[in-house]
Amino acid sequence: MTTEQTPDAELAGQPAAHWTGVAYEALIAYTRARQAEKGYTQPQFWLLRNLSANDISPDGAGMTLTELREAMASYIRPEDDLSAESKVLVERGWLTRDAEDRLLLTEKGEHARVDLARNAPAIRAALHQGISDADYVTTVKVLRQLIRNANGTPA
């Protein structure tokens, strides 16, 4: 299904699920490739964020891998291996493990989280190139309505 020369009337009849799936895979692949160029993975960044009291964690008290998988259930991908990813971060000194096998963010890890977060605006800018804020907002509103129409709950 190409859209370069496809008339609007034909595009209007194409399945949203196809295009949302294609978009999801392309956006994830692009984001992960840019992160890999900087020497980290998306799951590693999520681990840092979920363990930081300055980001997602309410208290920075640490979490087990099971708790982290549950916390990330809505966005982790089947191929993401949090155990392997956390080992890399422990080796880098960005995470440590306590006696209860909870992962904890180190000061070095917090600095890394802040540094890695600085990559997000460039990734967003590249993905949004040629798309006005108004068009983006319209797209999100349409997607949210499609979700509601499918008896889902928009986030």
RODO-2510 file (C-alpha; in nm, 4 decimals, decimal comma):
residues 155
     n   res          X          Y          Z
     1     m     0,0000     0,0000     0,0000
     2     t     0,1732     0,3128    -0,1197
     3     t     0,0414     0,6627    -0,0724
     4     e     0,2719     0,8673    -0,2965
     5     q     0,0252     0,8658    -0,5895
     6     t    -0,2793     0,7156    -0,4221
     7     p    -0,5936     0,9301    -0,4444
     8     d    -0,7397     1,0522    -0,1143
     9     a    -1,0610     0,8581    -0,1714
    10     e    -0,8637     0,5340    -0,1935
    11     l    -0,6517     0,6232     0,1108
    12     a    -0,9707     0,6842     0,3098
    13     g    -1,0699     0,3225     0,2540
    14     q    -0,7410     0,1691     0,3642
    15     p    -0,7234    -0,0085     0,7013
    16     a    -0,5995     0,2026     0,9905
    17     a    -0,4561    -0,1060     1,1614
    18     h    -0,2204    -0,1622     0,8687
    19     w    -0,0877     0,1927     0,8779
    20     t    -0,0600     0,2135     1,2561
    21     g     0,1340    -0,1139     1,2566
    22     v     0,3693     0,0006     0,9814
    23     a     0,4190     0,3350     1,1578
    24     y     0,4844     0,1688     1,4945
    25     e     0,7512    -0,0632     1,3545
    26     a     0,9208     0,2146     1,1552
    27     l     0,9236     0,4592     1,4486
    28     i     1,0604     0,2002     1,6918
    29     a     1,3274     0,0878     1,4445
    30     y     1,4348     0,4471     1,3767
    31     t     1,4466     0,5387     1,7457
    32     r     1,6401     0,2268     1,8406
    33     a     1,8900     0,2772     1,5582
    34     r     1,9610     0,6349     1,6713
    35     q     2,0029     0,5163     2,0305
    36     a     2,2363     0,2350     1,9216
    37     e     2,4507     0,4930     1,7405
    38     k     2,4933     0,6619     2,0795
    39     g     2,5867     0,3340     2,2515
    40     y     2,2717     0,2375     2,4393
    41     t     1,9431     0,0565     2,3867
    42     q     1,5883     0,1691     2,4387
    43     p     1,5323    -0,0928     2,7138
    44     q     1,8464     0,0308     2,8931
    45     f     1,7106     0,3849     2,8868
    46     w     1,3732     0,2620     3,0150
    47     l     1,5477     0,0813     3,3021
    48     l     1,7284     0,3997     3,4008
    49     r     1,4075     0,6031     3,3780
    50     n     1,2011     0,3550     3,5786
    51     l     1,4623     0,3483     3,8553
    52     s     1,5199     0,7238     3,8778
    53     a     1,3389     0,9218     4,1463
    54     n     1,3883     1,2185     3,9116
    55     d     1,1906     1,0492     3,6361
    56     i     0,9386     0,7624     3,6535
    57     s     1,0177     0,6042     3,9917
    58     p     0,8143     0,7610     4,2729
    59     d     1,0850     0,7000     4,5330
    60     g     1,4008     0,5597     4,3703
    61     a     1,3833     0,2626     4,6102
    62     g     1,4763     0,0093     4,3423
    63     m     1,2819    -0,2672     4,1747
    64     t     1,3235    -0,6336     4,0884
    65     l     1,3268    -0,7429     3,7262
    66     t     0,9742    -0,8782     3,7715
    67     e     0,8560    -0,5413     3,9018
    68     l     1,0309    -0,3630     3,6161
    69     r     0,8713    -0,5927     3,3569
    70     e     0,5311    -0,5182     3,5103
    71     a     0,5999    -0,1438     3,5131
    72     m     0,7014    -0,1539     3,1453
    73     a     0,4321    -0,3978     3,0306
    74     s     0,2588    -0,1439     2,8062
    75     y     0,5696    -0,0626     2,6014
    76     i     0,8296    -0,3376     2,6356
    77     r     0,8668    -0,5531     2,3266
    78     p     0,8790    -0,9344     2,3323
    79     e     1,2420    -0,9354     2,2174
    80     d     1,3551    -0,7017     2,4987
    81     d     1,5631    -0,8939     2,7538
    82     l     1,5646    -0,6832     3,0695
    83     s     1,7895    -0,9298     3,2477
    84     a     2,0631    -0,8976     2,9844
    85     e     2,0121    -0,5214     2,9528
    86     s     2,0373    -0,4723     3,3295
    87     k     2,3617    -0,6751     3,3413
    88     v     2,5158    -0,4330     3,0927
    89     l     2,4101    -0,1386     3,3086
    90     v     2,5499    -0,3043     3,6223
    91     e     2,8798    -0,3605     3,4379
    92     r     2,8856     0,0081     3,3406
    93     g     2,8280     0,1042     3,7031
    94     w     2,4932     0,2681     3,6212
    95     l     2,2948     0,0179     3,8315
    96     t     2,3664    -0,1933     4,1372
    97     r     2,1811    -0,4843     4,3005
    98     d     2,0858    -0,4991     4,6659
    99     a     2,0507    -0,8059     4,8902
   100     e     1,6873    -0,8543     4,7767
   101     d     1,7997    -0,8533     4,4088
   102     r     1,6425    -0,5125     4,3467
   103     l     1,8106    -0,2972     4,0880
   104     l     1,9080     0,0496     4,2069
   105     l     2,0209     0,3491     4,0069
   106     t     2,3692     0,4766     4,0907
   107     e     2,4795     0,8399     4,0781
   108     k     2,6709     0,7531     3,7611
   109     g     2,3516     0,5976     3,6222
   110     e     2,1506     0,9105     3,7002
   111     h     2,4062     1,1220     3,5139
   112     a     2,3854     0,8785     3,2224
   113     r     2,0032     0,8981     3,2228
   114     v     2,0188     1,2769     3,2007
   115     d     2,2785     1,2616     2,9215
   116     l     2,0827     1,0005     2,7232
   117     a     1,7598     1,2000     2,7572
   118     r     1,9287     1,4806     2,5654
   119     n     1,9094     1,2631     2,2512
   120     a     1,5284     1,2568     2,2490
   121     p     1,4685     1,6053     2,1020
   122     a     1,6852     1,5318     1,7963
   123     i     1,5098     1,2002     1,7385
   124     r     1,1706     1,3687     1,7714
   125     a     1,2723     1,6521     1,5377
   126     a     1,3867     1,4071     1,2696
   127     l     1,0658     1,2053     1,2955
   128     h     0,8464     1,5169     1,2876
   129     q     1,0283     1,6749     0,9923
   130     g     0,7743     1,8044     0,7403
   131     i     0,4833     1,7612     0,9830
   132     s     0,3271     2,0710     1,1353
   133     d     0,2264     2,0664     1,4996
   134     a    -0,1346     2,1114     1,3864
   135     d    -0,1174     1,8047     1,1594
   136     y     0,0466     1,6029     1,4360
   137     v    -0,2237     1,7026     1,6854
   138     t    -0,4936     1,6107     1,4331
   139     t    -0,3296     1,2724     1,3779
   140     v    -0,3148     1,2008     1,7511
   141     k    -0,6795     1,3043     1,7925
   142     v    -0,7829     1,0751     1,5068
   143     l    -0,5864     0,7852     1,6542
   144     r    -0,7419     0,8429     1,9960
   145     q    -1,0890     0,8370     1,8406
   146     l    -1,0074     0,5169     1,6523
   147     i    -0,9008     0,3640     1,9845
   148     r    -1,2263     0,4718     2,1487
   149     n    -1,4254     0,3386     1,8515
   150     a    -1,2509     0,0033     1,9011
   151     n    -1,3592     0,0062     2,2690
   152     g    -1,0059     0,0772     2,3803
   153     t    -0,8843     0,3338     2,6258
   154     p    -0,6591     0,6040     2,4831
   155     a    -0,3605     0,6694     2,7063
***
